[in-house]
Amino acid sequence: VSFTYGGAGAEALSNIHFSVKKGQTVGIIGGTGSGKSTLVSLLARFYDATDGQIRIGGRDIRSYSREELRKMIGMVMQKAQLFSGTIRSNLLWGNPDATEEQLWHAIEVAQAADVVKGKEGGLDYVIEQGGRNLSGGQKQRLTIARAVVKDPEILILDDSASALDFATDARLRAALRNLQGNKTIFIVSQRTSSIQFADQILVMDDGQAVGLGTHEELLEN
């Protein structure tokens, strides 16, 4: 796959090629501007590849309706977005039919239980527009919980744990590994520790894949 932003001369991504088995975790690492976020944005069809194909289940993703595709994918962006309303109403954006049990399961996975229990009213705590009355780490955990509530086949975390301390990040990764349903997970990060457990790690530099393998293989070469 290659991709050029409209009006830009240089390619943002050049000849990226890899395959992922269902249920695998893929880490994507690289410096600022290396193309990490652009790559996962193509997966969710925020943009379409200029050249090449992305396939899910053997099908070109352009053959799925956007609605079908968005149902399959849960994406947590680098900048956590919350809406004015309660914690509960924000989580229900992921799945309007979620039960109390499903909400709390997602909250536990996202390491946000202490956040919710520490707020007056718990799930009914009122969030201000943009989450102004929450810290960066609290917002990130709640947006991860919202994606887990959705129960997608493919979960994309785009540098969405950057505000978490290392211990919380480690607990989050362990919980994600234990999620039910054979989920395929993409984790974009600038922290090696966040992705070293992944089944494969893609190293990006200036829009190109300069390494692909396990943590141990990449250390070797």
N, C-alpha and C positions, 0 to 999 in steps of 0.2 A: 504494500500500500504506500502511495505517496500522496502528499496533500500540500496545496498552496492556497493561502488565504487570498480572497479576491483583491486584485489590485497590487498584491505583493509580487516582487520579482523572484525572490529566492523561495525554494521549497521549505515549508515548515517541517515536513516529514519526508524522508527519502528512502524508498525501498525497504520498508519494515516488513519482516516476514517471520511469523512464528505461529505455532498452534498450541492450543490449551485443551486438555481433557476435562470433561465435566467433573466438578468436585475438586479441581486443583486450585491452589492459591498462587497467584502471580504477583511478584513484587516488581515495581517499576521505579527505578532510581536514576538520578542525574541532576545536574546543576540547574539553576534558574534559567529558563529559556531553552532548555534542551528538547522540549517537545512532549513532555510527559502528559500534561493536561490536554494537549491537542489530541494525543493518541486516544485517551479514554473518551474524549468528546466525540470522536468518530464512532466509537463503539455504541454510544447512545444516540447517534445520528443528530447531534447538534449541528454537525457539518457532514457532508458526504465526501468520501475519498476522491481525489482528482484522478488518480490511477489505481487500478487494482480492486480487489474485493475483500470485504470482511464477511465471513460466513458464521452463522450460528446454527448448529445442527445440520451442517451441510448446505444451508440456504443462504443466499446473498441477503444481507440484512435489508437491502432496499426492496426485497419482495415481501417483507412483513409490513403491515400497516404500522404507523407510528404508535398507535394505541396498543397493538400487540407487543411491539418492541418495548415500550415503556412499562408494560405490565411485567415483562420478564426481568427488567433491569431496575435495581435500586441504586441511586447514585447520591453520594454525599460530597458536596463541593468543598473546596478549601475554605471559602468564606461561608460560615454557618448562617443559614437564613431561617429565622423564626418569625411567626406572624403574631399580631396582637390577638389575645385570646388566652385560654388556659393551656397548661402543659398538656392536658388531655386532648384538647381540640387540635393542638399542633401535632401530636402523635397520630391522631386519627386521619390526618392528611395521608398518611402512609396506607391506611386501610380503614375506611369508615365503619366497617363491620367488626372490627377487632373487639374481642372480649377484654374484660379487666385483667384476666389471667395472661392474655397475649401481650397486653400493654406492659405489665410488670415483668414478663419474661424478657421483652425487648429492652426495658430499662436496666435490668440486671446484666444482660449481655453488654450493653453500652457503658457499663460502670457508672450509671447515673442514679442508682438507688439512693445514695446519700444526698444527692442534689434534691431529688423529689421529696424524700422524707424530711429533709431539713427546711423545706418551704412551708409556710402557713397555708393549709388547705391541701397540701400534697399535690395530687393530680389536678386539683382545681385551682392551684396557684395561678394568678393572672400574670401573663407575660406582656410586657409593653412592646409596642411596635419595634421590630428589629431585634427584640431580646435585649433592650437597653438595660434592664434590671438584672441581667445575668452576666457572669464572667465569660471570657472567651472559651475556657475549658468546659464550662457548664453548657454553653450553647453547642459546642461540638458534640458533646456526649448525647444531648437531646436530639440533635439531627441524625446521629448514628442510630439512636433508638427508633426514630421515625422510619428510617430505611429498613431496619430489622422487622418492624411491625408489618411492613409490606410483604415480607416473606418472599423476596424475589429469587429467581433462579441464579441471577448474576448480580453480585454486589460489588460496587465500585466505590472505593474510599480514596478520594483525590486529596492527599495531604491533609486529611480531615482530623488527624490526631496531633497536629503540630503544637497545639496549646496544652496538651496533656503532659504531666510529668512522666518520667520513664517507668515508674512502678505501675501507674494507672494504664499506661500504654501497653505494658507487658500483660496485665490482667485482661485488657480488651482483646489482645491478639489471641490469648489462650481461649477466651470465651467464643471468639469467632471461629476458631478451629473446631469447637465442639457443637457448632450449629447443626441442627437436623436438616435433612433434605438434600444432602449432596450439592451444596452451593458452590458455584465457581466465584472466586473472590479476586478482585484486582486491588492491590494496595499501592498507591503512589506515595512515595515518601522521599525525604532527603536524609532520613536517619537509617543507617544500615541496620541498627537493632530492630527497627520496625518490620523489616522484610526478610531477615536472615533465615527464618523458618520456612519461607515460601518454597513451593515445589520447583519453581523456576523464577529467576530474577532477570529482568531485561534492563540493561544499562544503556541509558540514552545520553547522547552528546551531540549537540548541534543538529538535531533532527534525524540522527542516525542511530541505529542499534549497534553499539560497539561491543556488547557482550551479552551472552545469554547462557544461563546455566544455574546450577545450585550455588549457594553461598560458598561451599567448599571448592567447587570447580572454578568459580570466579577468583577466589583467593589464589588458586594454583596458577592461573594464566593471565 
